[in-house]
Amino acid sequence: MRDILDVIKNVESIYNNNSSLAVLKDFERVLDELDIYVYKNWSDGELASGPKIDRHWVTCEFMWPHKQMPDPIAGKRLSGIGCKVKYIKSNVIEPRKIRSPDDFRPGTKKGKLDTKPIWLVEIAMPKKVVFDIFNSYMDRIREERKGDPEQQIKKSETSAAPAPAAPPAGAPA
């Protein structure tokens, strides 16, 4: 069972740690390069925990409402490149929106806690896959910059040697 407060703390810790944010962006880049977001409901997932970085693996856990299970075919696609994918039925504890006095917890000004069913998908991705995709992404950016006319003009301006100045008219040579 998950607590929404734990999810919020996880996201907050990612924003406070640049290396975790960088790893999460690389993790997401792999999902994007494999077109995982094309499959039904995959774009609606939220990060529940992670990234957990081990010696050879990067693991993240995502959650979806129970009625919006992500398409398992995308999980098979991830398994094809060496990822370990687990689908887990679970629950999340969320505070109730306050609409009436009955929605308060007794003796407090806080909303009652409701348990909602969710799907958790844990993806353990090999570090090698993450870094290979990152390197190919960077290579593609470098290639695009080589073909960019503005970059070529700037490069030729900086590499061209200045022409020797001509002596002023009437000056002895």
MDAnalysis code that builds the backbone (N, CA, C; Angstrom):
import MDAnalysis as mda
import numpy as np

u = mda.Universe.empty(519, n_residues=173, atom_resindex=np.repeat(np.arange(173), 3), trajectory=True)
u.add_TopologyAttr("name", ["N", "CA", "C"] * 173)
u.add_TopologyAttr("resid", np.arange(1, 174))
u.add_TopologyAttr("resname", ["MET", "ARG", "ASP", "ILE", "LEU", "ASP", "VAL", "ILE", "LYS", "ASN", "VAL", "GLU", "SER", "ILE", "TYR", "ASN", "ASN", "ASN", "SER", "SER", "LEU", "ALA", "VAL", "LEU", "LYS", "ASP", "PHE", "GLU", "ARG", "VAL", "LEU", "ASP", "GLU", "LEU", "ASP", "ILE", "TYR", "VAL", "TYR", "LYS", "ASN", "TRP", "SER", "ASP", "GLY", "GLU", "LEU", "ALA", "SER", "GLY", "PRO", "LYS", "ILE", "ASP", "ARG", "HIS", "TRP", "VAL", "THR", "CYS", "GLU", "PHE", "MET", "TRP", "PRO", "HIS", "LYS", "GLN", "MET", "PRO", "ASP", "PRO", "ILE", "ALA", "GLY", "LYS", "ARG", "LEU", "SER", "GLY", "ILE", "GLY", "CYS", "LYS", "VAL", "LYS", "TYR", "ILE", "LYS", "SER", "ASN", "VAL", "ILE", "GLU", "PRO", "ARG", "LYS", "ILE", "ARG", "SER", "PRO", "ASP", "ASP", "PHE", "ARG", "PRO", "GLY", "THR", "LYS", "LYS", "GLY", "LYS", "LEU", "ASP", "THR", "LYS", "PRO", "ILE", "TRP", "LEU", "VAL", "GLU", "ILE", "ALA", "MET", "PRO", "LYS", "LYS", "VAL", "VAL", "PHE", "ASP", "ILE", "PHE", "ASN", "SER", "TYR", "MET", "ASP", "ARG", "ILE", "ARG", "GLU", "GLU", "ARG", "LYS", "GLY", "ASP", "PRO", "GLU", "GLN", "GLN", "ILE", "LYS", "LYS", "SER", "GLU", "THR", "SER", "ALA", "ALA", "PRO", "ALA", "PRO", "ALA", "ALA", "PRO", "PRO", "ALA", "GLY", "ALA", "PRO", "ALA"])
u.atoms.positions = np.array([
    [0.837, -1.174, 0.000],
    [0.000, 0.000, 0.000],
    [0.889, 1.247, 0.000],
    [0.517, 2.221, -0.790],
    [1.275, 3.462, -0.919],
    [0.542, 4.599, -0.224],
    [1.313, 5.552, 0.230],
    [0.763, 6.773, 0.805],
    [1.124, 7.909, -0.143],
    [0.164, 8.730, -0.481],
    [0.416, 9.819, -1.435],
    [1.491, 10.759, -0.900],
    [1.614, 10.859, 0.408],
    [2.647, 11.698, 1.016],
    [4.053, 11.180, 0.683],
    [4.211, 9.853, 0.654],
    [5.503, 9.262, 0.274],
    [5.838, 9.581, -1.184],
    [4.839, 9.569, -2.047],
    [5.047, 9.899, -3.459],
    [5.512, 11.346, -3.587],
    [4.874, 12.238, -2.848],
    [5.236, 13.660, -2.892],
    [6.657, 13.864, -2.381],
    [7.010, 13.183, -1.288],
    [8.373, 13.296, -0.748],
    [9.409, 12.772, -1.735],
    [9.084, 11.703, -2.471],
    [10.000, 11.156, -3.464],
    [10.257, 12.174, -4.575],
    [9.199, 12.790, -5.074],
    [9.358, 13.783, -6.141],
    [10.154, 14.976, -5.634],
    [9.893, 15.393, -4.416],
    [10.630, 16.517, -3.824],
    [12.124, 16.194, -3.708],
    [12.439, 14.967, -3.299],
    [13.850, 14.592, -3.161],
    [14.549, 14.540, -4.523],
    [13.817, 14.196, -5.576],
    [14.403, 14.174, -6.922],
    [14.785, 15.581, -7.350],
    [13.906, 16.539, -7.078],
    [14.199, 17.920, -7.465],
    [15.352, 18.512, -6.660],
    [15.602, 17.986, -5.476],
    [16.706, 18.478, -4.657],
    [18.032, 17.803, -4.983],
    [18.007, 16.771, -5.815],
    [19.211, 16.012, -6.131],
    [19.383, 15.986, -7.655],
    [20.337, 16.733, -8.162],
    [20.525, 16.843, -9.604],
    [20.859, 15.516, -10.273],
    [21.614, 14.658, -9.597],
    [21.982, 13.392, -10.229],
    [20.764, 12.479, -10.374],
    [19.871, 12.473, -9.387],
    [18.649, 11.667, -9.506],
    [17.770, 12.180, -10.630],
    [17.686, 13.490, -10.755],
    [16.886, 14.072, -11.823],
    [17.480, 13.715, -13.188],
    [18.784, 13.758, -13.307],
    [19.443, 13.407, -14.576],
    [19.194, 11.939, -14.929],
    [19.290, 11.052, -13.938],
    [19.056, 9.623, -14.190],
    [17.594, 9.401, -14.583],
    [16.678, 10.091, -13.915],
    [15.261, 9.953, -14.246],
    [14.976, 10.441, -15.672],
    [15.621, 11.526, -16.073],
    [15.456, 12.025, -17.440],
    [16.006, 11.017, -18.446],
    [17.135, 10.388, -18.137],
    [17.698, 9.369, -19.034],
    [16.785, 8.145, -19.099],
    [16.204, 7.769, -17.955],
    [15.261, 6.649, -17.884],
    [14.060, 6.943, -18.784],
    [13.541, 8.154, -18.668],
    [12.381, 8.558, -19.462],
    [12.736, 8.608, -20.944],
    [13.963, 8.996, -21.264],
    [14.409, 9.053, -22.656],
    [14.353, 7.659, -23.288],
    [14.700, 6.632, -22.522],
    [14.627, 5.265, -23.039],
    [13.173, 4.912, -23.351],
    [12.263, 5.251, -22.422],
    [10.847, 4.970, -22.659],
    [10.355, 5.700, -23.907],
    [10.816, 6.925, -24.076],
    [10.401, 7.715, -25.225],
    [10.981, 7.154, -26.523],
    [12.256, 6.775, -26.525],
    [12.894, 6.226, -27.728],
    [12.243, 4.913, -28.164],
    [11.725, 4.151, -27.205],
    [11.058, 2.882, -27.533],
    [9.581, 3.072, -27.856],
    [9.127, 4.325, -27.879],
    [7.729, 4.666, -28.168],
    [6.747, 3.995, -27.210],
    [7.119, 3.933, -25.960],
    [6.251, 3.321, -24.948],
    [4.993, 4.161, -24.731],
    [5.097, 5.464, -24.890],
    [3.964, 6.346, -24.626],
    [2.864, 6.238, -25.681],
    [3.121, 5.507, -26.757],
    [2.104, 5.284, -27.775],
    [1.049, 4.300, -27.258],
    [1.449, 3.403, -26.386],
    [0.541, 2.389, -25.882],
    [-0.459, 2.988, -24.905],
    [-1.610, 2.371, -24.841],
    [-2.740, 2.890, -24.064],
    [-2.371, 3.114, -22.588],
    [-2.660, 4.321, -22.117],
    [-2.535, 4.771, -20.722],
    [-1.109, 4.961, -20.223],
    [-0.088, 4.664, -21.026],
    [1.273, 4.805, -20.523],
    [1.639, 6.260, -20.251],
    [1.060, 7.188, -20.987],
    [1.393, 8.601, -20.762],
    [0.712, 9.166, -19.520],
    [-0.228, 8.431, -18.932],
    [-0.962, 8.916, -17.759],
    [-0.339, 8.487, -16.433],
    [0.735, 7.723, -16.464],
    [1.346, 7.223, -15.236],
    [2.049, 8.308, -14.444],
    [2.147, 8.095, -13.141],
    [2.859, 9.009, -12.248],
    [3.977, 8.250, -11.553],
    [5.070, 8.923, -11.317],
    [6.189, 8.314, -10.604],
    [5.776, 8.067, -9.162],
    [5.886, 6.834, -8.700],
    [5.546, 6.500, -7.322],
    [6.802, 6.421, -6.463],
    [7.867, 5.858, -7.014],
    [9.138, 5.808, -6.282],
    [10.278, 5.626, -7.277],
    [11.445, 6.036, -6.818],
    [12.630, 5.894, -7.650],
    [13.098, 7.242, -8.153],
    [14.158, 7.283, -8.887],
    [14.921, 6.140, -9.355],
    [15.831, 5.574, -8.263],
    [15.840, 4.262, -8.171],
    [16.755, 3.561, -7.276],
    [17.908, 3.078, -8.150],
    [19.090, 3.497, -7.819],
    [20.255, 3.200, -8.652],
    [21.102, 2.146, -7.951],
    [21.193, 0.986, -8.580],
    [22.032, -0.091, -8.075],
    [23.258, -0.211, -8.978],
    [24.036, -1.240, -8.744],
    [25.269, -1.396, -9.496],
    [25.021, -1.542, -11.000],
    [24.017, -2.360, -11.368],
    [23.760, -2.624, -12.783],
    [22.353, -2.236, -13.230],
    [21.518, -1.749, -12.313],
    [20.117, -1.491, -12.618],
    [19.677, -0.107, -12.151],
    [18.714, 0.452, -12.866],
    [18.000, 1.659, -12.450],
    [16.534, 1.246, -12.374],
    [15.924, 1.421, -11.204],
    [14.553, 0.965, -10.991],
    [13.646, 2.140, -10.658],
    [12.519, 2.192, -11.344],
    [11.483, 3.190, -11.069],
    [10.142, 2.475, -10.972],
    [9.260, 3.045, -10.171],
    [7.932, 2.490, -9.993],
    [6.913, 3.577, -10.332],
    [5.983, 3.244, -11.211],
    [4.967, 4.183, -11.652],
    [3.596, 3.677, -11.242],
    [2.642, 4.606, -11.087],
    [1.300, 4.196, -10.675],
    [0.238, 4.778, -11.597],
    [-0.860, 4.027, -11.737],
    [-2.021, 4.412, -12.518],
    [-3.268, 4.088, -11.716],
    [-4.369, 4.835, -11.944],
    [-5.641, 4.430, -11.341],
    [-6.008, 3.023, -11.822],
    [-6.708, 2.276, -10.989],
    [-6.999, 0.871, -11.291],
    [-7.754, 0.709, -12.609],
    [-8.619, 1.645, -12.941],
    [-9.407, 1.545, -14.171],
    [-8.593, 1.884, -15.417],
    [-7.392, 2.390, -15.246],
    [-6.552, 2.785, -16.384],
    [-5.256, 1.987, -16.415],
    [-5.363, 0.682, -16.395],
    [-4.165, -0.160, -16.435],
    [-3.369, 0.118, -17.711],
    [-2.046, 0.278, -17.587],
    [-1.223, 0.484, -18.779],
    [-1.166, -0.788, -19.625],
    [-1.085, -0.602, -20.917],
    [-1.069, -1.718, -21.859],
    [0.153, -2.606, -21.621],
    [-0.068, -3.907, -21.337],
    [1.060, -4.809, -21.055],
    [1.968, -5.070, -22.258],
    [1.515, -4.773, -23.461],
    [2.360, -4.987, -24.640],
    [3.602, -4.108, -24.557],
    [3.461, -2.903, -23.983],
    [4.621, -2.023, -23.808],
    [5.624, -2.669, -22.850],
    [5.122, -3.377, -21.834],
    [6.010, -4.089, -20.911],
    [6.797, -5.176, -21.628],
    [6.159, -5.845, -22.574],
    [6.867, -6.860, -23.364],
    [7.963, -6.216, -24.204],
    [7.673, -5.028, -24.708],
    [8.667, -4.313, -25.503],
    [9.882, -3.964, -24.649],
    [9.633, -3.543, -23.409],
    [10.733, -3.254, -22.492],
    [11.500, -4.521, -22.136],
    [10.782, -5.621, -21.950],
    [11.443, -6.897, -21.632],
    [12.362, -7.336, -22.759],
    [12.011, -6.966, -23.973],
    [12.819, -7.334, -25.135],
    [14.200, -6.698, -25.140],
    [14.392, -5.595, -24.419],
    [15.719, -4.966, -24.371],
    [16.433, -5.252, -23.047],
    [15.862, -6.156, -22.236],
    [16.547, -6.573, -21.012],
    [15.972, -5.995, -19.727],
    [14.865, -5.269, -19.813],
    [14.251, -4.704, -18.598],
    [13.421, -5.766, -17.889],
    [13.278, -5.587, -16.583],
    [12.396, -6.435, -15.785],
    [11.173, -5.592, -15.443],
    [9.990, -6.071, -15.820],
    [8.752, -5.314, -15.629],
    [7.807, -6.136, -14.770],
    [7.294, -5.509, -13.698],
    [6.327, -6.167, -12.806],
    [5.076, -5.314, -12.715],
    [3.913, -5.958, -12.822],
    [2.623, -5.294, -12.638],
    [2.072, -5.727, -11.288],
    [1.713, -4.772, -10.459],
    [1.273, -5.069, -9.097],
    [-0.025, -4.318, -8.820],
    [-1.041, -5.040, -8.337],
    [-2.262, -4.388, -7.874],
    [-1.995, -3.912, -6.457],
    [-2.319, -2.652, -6.196],
    [-2.066, -2.100, -4.872],
    [-3.120, -1.044, -4.566],
    [-2.895, -0.313, -3.493],
    [-3.776, 0.773, -3.083],
    [-2.939, 1.980, -2.726],
    [-3.558, 3.150, -2.823],
    [-2.915, 4.387, -2.402],
    [-3.858, 5.074, -1.422],
    [-3.266, 5.645, -0.390],
    [-4.040, 6.380, 0.604],
    [-3.978, 7.859, 0.248],
    [-5.155, 8.450, 0.023],
    [-5.239, 9.863, -0.333],
    [-6.220, 10.569, 0.601],
    [-5.974, 11.836, 0.909],
    [-6.946, 12.582, 1.704],
    [-8.186, 12.894, 0.871],
    [-9.317, 12.849, 1.499],
    [-10.588, 13.121, 0.839],
    [-10.763, 14.622, 0.635],
    [-11.361, 15.004, -0.485],
    [-11.694, 16.408, -0.698],
    [-12.843, 16.761, 0.243],
    [-12.703, 17.887, 0.890],
    [-13.694, 18.274, 1.895],
    [-14.838, 19.015, 1.214],
    [-16.022, 18.391, 1.305],
    [-17.224, 18.985, 0.724],
    [-18.316, 19.176, 1.770],
    [-18.178, 18.444, 2.870],
    [-19.157, 18.566, 3.956],
    [-18.429, 18.327, 5.283],
    [-19.059, 18.660, 6.410],
    [-18.413, 18.428, 7.715],
    [-18.094, 16.955, 7.982],
    [-18.788, 16.043, 7.329],
    [-18.517, 14.612, 7.520],
    [-17.188, 14.180, 6.904],
    [-16.602, 15.017, 6.038],
    [-15.349, 14.681, 5.375],
    [-14.117, 14.964, 6.241],
    [-14.302, 15.585, 7.415],
    [-13.187, 15.859, 8.327],
    [-12.913, 14.654, 9.201],
    [-11.620, 14.472, 9.538],
    [-11.261, 13.480, 10.553],
    [-11.696, 14.035, 11.898],
    [-12.198, 13.181, 12.790],
    [-12.674, 13.672, 14.090],
    [-11.569, 14.398, 14.862],
    [-11.895, 15.600, 15.328],
    [-10.965, 16.366, 16.151],
    [-9.881, 17.106, 15.384],
    [-9.929, 17.087, 14.050],
    [-8.910, 17.784, 13.254],
    [-9.584, 18.615, 12.170],
    [-8.774, 19.355, 11.465],
    [-9.251, 20.104, 10.302],
    [-8.750, 19.469, 9.014],
    [-8.367, 18.205, 9.097],
    [-7.840, 17.469, 7.946],
    [-8.906, 16.521, 7.410],
    [-8.819, 16.256, 6.106],
    [-9.779, 15.358, 5.478],
    [-9.539, 13.912, 5.864],
    [-10.608, 13.116, 5.800],
    [-10.487, 11.678, 6.047],
    [-9.633, 11.064, 4.949],
    [-9.027, 9.935, 5.270],
    [-8.155, 9.250, 4.318],
    [-8.928, 8.141, 3.624],
    [-8.849, 8.129, 2.305],
    [-9.512, 7.104, 1.502],
    [-8.463, 6.223, 0.841],
    [-8.810, 4.956, 0.694],
    [-7.944, 4.010, 0.002],
    [-8.499, 3.805, -1.396],
    [-7.645, 4.026, -2.405],
    [-8.060, 3.874, -3.797],
    [-7.190, 2.818, -4.461],
    [-7.801, 1.932, -5.263],
    [-7.019, 0.896, -5.947],
    [-6.201, 1.496, -7.091],
    [-4.986, 0.994, -7.249],
    [-4.090, 1.465, -8.312],
    [-3.333, 0.283, -8.918],
    [-2.709, 0.547, -10.046],
    [-1.741, -0.365, -10.651],
    [-0.362, 0.220, -10.437],
    [0.552, -0.569, -9.960],
    [1.958, -0.183, -9.868],
    [2.722, -0.973, -10.922],
    [3.567, -0.293, -11.652],
    [4.433, -0.959, -12.622],
    [5.861, -0.633, -12.235],
    [6.596, -1.669, -11.868],
    [8.001, -1.512, -11.490],
    [8.856, -1.896, -12.692],
    [9.703, -0.974, -13.101],
    [10.582, -1.211, -14.246],
    [12.022, -1.148, -13.767],
    [12.718, -2.267, -13.890],
    [14.153, -2.321, -13.596],
    [14.865, -2.356, -14.947],
    [15.620, -1.304, -15.211],
    [16.268, -1.141, -16.509],
    [17.785, -1.277, -16.339],
    [18.434, -2.050, -17.192],
    [19.894, -2.150, -17.100],
    [20.544, -0.784, -17.354],
    [21.549, -0.459, -16.567],
    [22.255, 0.817, -16.754],
    [22.833, 0.931, -18.158],
    [23.278, -0.194, -18.693],
    [23.873, -0.191, -20.029],
    [22.883, 0.337, -21.055],
    [21.614, -0.049, -20.941],
    [20.581, 0.422, -21.870],
    [20.392, 1.925, -21.727],
    [20.337, 2.396, -20.488],
    [20.140, 3.820, -20.225],
    [21.272, 4.624, -20.856],
    [22.502, 4.217, -20.636],
    [23.639, 4.979, -21.135],
    [23.825, 4.827, -22.642],
    [23.482, 3.665, -23.221],
    [23.565, 3.492, -24.671],
    [22.581, 4.421, -25.381],
    [21.358, 4.500, -24.861],
    [20.357, 5.392, -25.462],
    [20.806, 6.841, -25.308],
    [21.368, 7.190, -24.143],
    [21.848, 8.556, -23.922],
    [22.952, 8.900, -24.917],
    [23.897, 7.983, -25.109],
    [25.000, 8.236, -26.048],
    [24.496, 8.383, -27.481],
    [23.535, 7.560, -27.890],
    [23.010, 7.687, -29.248],
    [22.226, 8.991, -29.401],
    [21.558, 9.421, -28.335],
    [20.846, 10.702, -28.347],
    [21.835, 11.852, -28.522],
    [22.933, 11.825, -27.775],
    [23.944, 12.877, -27.882],
    [24.612, 12.865, -29.261],
    [24.858, 11.678, -29.814],
    [25.431, 11.587, -31.160],
    [24.502, 12.218, -32.188],
    [23.198, 11.980, -32.039],
    [22.224, 12.549, -32.960],
    [22.217, 14.076, -32.867],
    [22.314, 14.609, -31.662],
    [22.356, 16.067, -31.489],
    [23.612, 16.637, -32.146],
    [24.757, 15.970, -31.959],
    [26.000, 16.440, -32.588],
    [25.892, 16.435, -34.107],
    [25.274, 15.396, -34.657],
    [25.103, 15.311, -36.111],
    [24.184, 16.424, -36.611],
    [23.123, 16.713, -35.858],
    [22.213, 17.783, -36.266],
    [22.928, 19.129, -36.243],
    [23.791, 19.338, -35.270],
    [24.528, 20.606, -35.193],
    [25.524, 20.741, -36.332],
    [26.111, 19.619, -36.781],
    [27.048, 19.671, -37.915],
    [26.330, 20.102, -39.176],
    [25.078, 19.679, -39.337],
    [24.323, 20.013, -40.529],
    [23.623, 21.359, -40.444],
    [23.669, 22.022, -39.300],
    [22.995, 23.302, -39.110],
    [23.792, 24.411, -39.789],
    [23.199, 25.136, -40.764],
    [23.941, 26.185, -41.483],
    [24.463, 27.285, -40.569],
    [23.710, 27.668, -39.546],
    [24.179, 28.720, -38.634],
    [25.433, 28.286, -37.894],
    [25.484, 27.028, -37.457],
    [26.663, 26.511, -36.769],
    [27.866, 26.514, -37.712],
    [27.643, 26.182, -39.005],
    [28.750, 26.154, -39.964],
    [29.277, 27.559, -40.229],
    [28.392, 28.559, -40.290],
    [28.815, 29.940, -40.510],
    [29.646, 30.419, -39.323],
    [29.144, 30.156, -38.110],
    [29.875, 30.579, -36.911],
    [31.246, 29.912, -36.863],
    [31.271, 28.630, -37.241],
    [32.530, 27.883, -37.209],
    [33.527, 28.455, -38.222],
    [33.027, 28.788, -39.426],
    [33.938, 29.310, -40.450],
    [34.419, 30.718, -40.096],
    [33.591, 31.514, -39.414],
    [33.997, 32.862, -39.008],
    [35.099, 32.806, -37.955],
    [34.991, 31.872, -37.031],
    [35.986, 31.793, -35.962],
    [37.270, 31.128, -36.419],
    [37.183, 30.249, -37.428],
    [38.389, 29.543, -37.855],
    [39.147, 30.293, -38.956],
    [38.486, 31.227, -39.627],
    [39.159, 31.956, -40.708],
    [40.169, 32.932, -40.116],
    [41.370, 32.922, -40.690],
    [42.411, 33.851, -40.217],
    [42.115, 35.236, -40.778],
    [42.381, 36.285, -40.020],
    [42.114, 37.625, -40.542],
    [43.053, 37.929, -41.695],
    [42.527, 38.640, -42.682],
    [43.334, 39.023, -43.859],
    [44.330, 40.084, -43.446],
    [45.548, 40.053, -44.018],
    [46.533, 41.089, -43.659],
    [46.026, 42.450, -44.090],
    [46.228, 43.432, -43.269],
    [45.762, 44.787, -43.580],
    [46.633, 45.386, -44.661],
    [46.006, 46.088, -45.605],
    [46.738, 46.756, -46.677],
    [47.349, 48.036, -46.121],
    [48.526, 48.393, -46.589],
    [49.134, 49.630, -46.097],
    [48.284, 50.821, -46.546],
    [48.248, 51.891, -45.775],
    [47.466, 53.048, -46.171],
    [48.016, 53.650, -47.447],
    [47.122, 54.294, -48.193],
    [47.511, 54.891, -49.479],
    [48.575, 55.985, -49.229],
    [49.559, 55.999, -50.028],
    [50.617, 57.006, -49.925],
    [51.708, 56.650, -48.946],
    [51.595, 55.495, -48.303],
    [52.635, 55.098, -47.337],
    [53.736, 54.360, -48.094],
    [54.987, 54.515, -47.661],
    [56.057, 53.768, -48.339],
    [55.900, 52.274, -48.112],
    [56.198, 51.533, -49.148],
    [56.043, 50.094, -49.069],
    [57.270, 49.413, -48.546],
])
